[in-house]
């Protein structure tokens, strides 16, 4: 497990799927219309910081 993992705040997420487009192995938009972290370990293979920075709602952050 990585030192820090991305977390999605469901209250802020609008389901725009920007994070999923940037890191499809980490994020997925589920049936509730919100993004969810499906594999935090996959951040080692993509740029999760770019997904965090690109979220228009600021719904993604790092958890230690």
Rosetta silent file (secondary structure, phi, psi, omega in degrees, C-alpha in Angstrom):
SEQUENCE: XXXXXXXXXXXXXXXXXXXXXXXXXXXXXXXXXXXXXXXXXXXXXXXXXXXXXXXXXXXXXXXX
SCORE:     score description
SCORE:     0.000 S_00000001
   1 L     0.000  136.186  179.690    0.000    0.000    0.000 S_00000001
   2 L   -66.215  162.639  179.470    1.368    3.449   -0.866 S_00000001
   3 L   -62.390  -36.011  178.355    2.278    5.955    1.863 S_00000001
   4 L  -135.032  147.963 -177.757   -0.643    8.130    0.891 S_00000001
   5 E  -126.812  149.316  177.389   -3.796    7.333   -0.970 S_00000001
   6 E   -76.501  144.889  174.855   -6.257    9.534   -2.831 S_00000001
   7 E  -129.757  146.581  179.839   -9.689   10.015   -1.324 S_00000001
   8 E  -110.433  128.380  175.479  -12.798   11.458   -2.954 S_00000001
   9 L   -84.582  108.832 -176.145  -15.173   13.681   -0.998 S_00000001
  10 L   -65.466  -21.171  178.303  -18.621   12.518   -2.173 S_00000001
  11 L   -71.921  -28.958 -178.963  -20.204   15.789   -1.044 S_00000001
  12 L   -94.853  -28.571 -174.058  -18.034   17.743   -3.512 S_00000001
  13 L   -66.398  132.651  176.408  -17.819   15.229   -6.386 S_00000001
  14 L  -108.038    1.669  177.599  -20.068   15.924   -9.366 S_00000001
  15 L    74.045   29.631 -177.590  -19.042   12.817  -11.311 S_00000001
  16 L   -70.079  -18.538  176.212  -17.355   14.711  -14.140 S_00000001
  17 L    72.884   15.018  175.471  -14.925   11.770  -14.618 S_00000001
  18 H   -60.616  -43.554 -179.984  -11.831   13.924  -15.100 S_00000001
  19 H   -62.919  -40.944  179.442  -10.003   11.803  -12.537 S_00000001
  20 H   -64.895  -37.260  178.241  -11.104    8.607  -14.264 S_00000001
  21 H   -66.525  -36.547 -178.562   -9.851    9.925  -17.612 S_00000001
  22 H   -82.000  -35.881 -176.960   -6.444   10.752  -16.101 S_00000001
  23 L  -137.673   71.248 -175.674   -6.071    7.684  -13.862 S_00000001
  24 L   -65.715  -20.080  177.510   -8.517    4.979  -14.967 S_00000001
  25 L   -80.064  -16.710 -177.719   -6.771    2.308  -12.892 S_00000001
  26 L  -101.538  -45.982 -173.080   -7.311    4.346   -9.710 S_00000001
  27 E  -110.637  149.183  173.410  -10.669    6.105  -10.126 S_00000001
  28 E  -146.173  140.596  173.483  -14.053    5.002  -11.383 S_00000001
  29 E   -90.619  120.360 -174.836  -17.405    6.775  -11.580 S_00000001
  30 L   -97.471 -177.098 -175.184  -19.926    4.355  -10.140 S_00000001
  31 L   -59.026  -23.121  178.911  -23.698    3.997  -10.398 S_00000001
  32 L   -78.023   -1.765  178.988  -24.208    6.688   -7.754 S_00000001
  33 L    81.283   10.267 -178.588  -22.710    9.211  -10.194 S_00000001
  34 L  -116.476  152.935  175.371  -19.701    9.841   -7.958 S_00000001
  35 E   -78.456  145.861  177.962  -16.048    9.013   -8.383 S_00000001
  36 E  -136.362  150.381  175.371  -14.580    6.311   -6.151 S_00000001
  37 E   -84.492  118.649 -179.096  -11.046    5.064   -5.580 S_00000001
  38 L   -99.488  -25.507  179.359  -10.939    1.498   -6.853 S_00000001
  39 L  -153.327   89.193 -177.884   -7.200    0.795   -6.510 S_00000001
  40 H   -62.539  -26.324  179.591   -5.067    3.261   -4.538 S_00000001
  41 H   -67.860  -20.651 -178.817   -1.924    1.216   -5.211 S_00000001
  42 H   -72.288   -8.910  176.619   -2.277    2.003   -8.921 S_00000001
  43 H   -58.321  -22.946  178.821   -1.177    5.609   -8.231 S_00000001
  44 H   -68.961  -15.604 -177.356    2.331    4.299   -8.749 S_00000001
  45 H  -108.576   -0.843  176.891    1.454    3.811  -12.436 S_00000001
  46 L  -143.657 -176.786 -177.553   -0.248    7.139  -13.151 S_00000001
  47 L  -105.325   83.820 -179.575   -0.151   10.748  -11.970 S_00000001
  48 H   -62.920  -29.276  178.254   -2.727   10.944   -9.194 S_00000001
  49 H   -63.517  -36.571  176.721   -1.513   14.436   -8.336 S_00000001
  50 H   -63.827  -38.856  177.443   -2.625   15.552  -11.810 S_00000001
  51 H   -65.147  -41.810  177.713   -6.060   14.075  -11.116 S_00000001
  52 H   -62.184  -47.637 -178.181   -6.207   15.913   -7.781 S_00000001
  53 H   -67.272  -27.803 -175.995   -5.104   19.175   -9.375 S_00000001
  54 H   -89.433  -10.072 -178.647   -7.536   18.769  -12.293 S_00000001
  55 L   -66.073  117.208 -176.329  -10.666   18.086  -10.255 S_00000001
  56 L   -67.559  -19.487 -179.371  -12.895   21.110  -10.911 S_00000001
  57 L  -100.100   -4.746 -176.949  -14.668   20.682   -7.572 S_00000001
  58 L    64.379   34.808 -174.708  -11.561   20.063   -5.459 S_00000001
  59 L   -87.306   -7.748 -176.582  -13.128   16.777   -4.381 S_00000001
  60 E  -114.243  138.016  176.921   -9.938   14.692   -4.327 S_00000001
  61 E  -146.351  174.430  176.635   -7.167   14.925   -1.763 S_00000001
  62 E   -92.216  141.383  171.265   -4.416   12.798   -0.257 S_00000001
  63 E  -114.282  133.495 -179.776   -4.937   10.759    2.874 S_00000001
  64 L   -83.183    0.000    0.000   -1.856    9.800    4.849 S_00000001
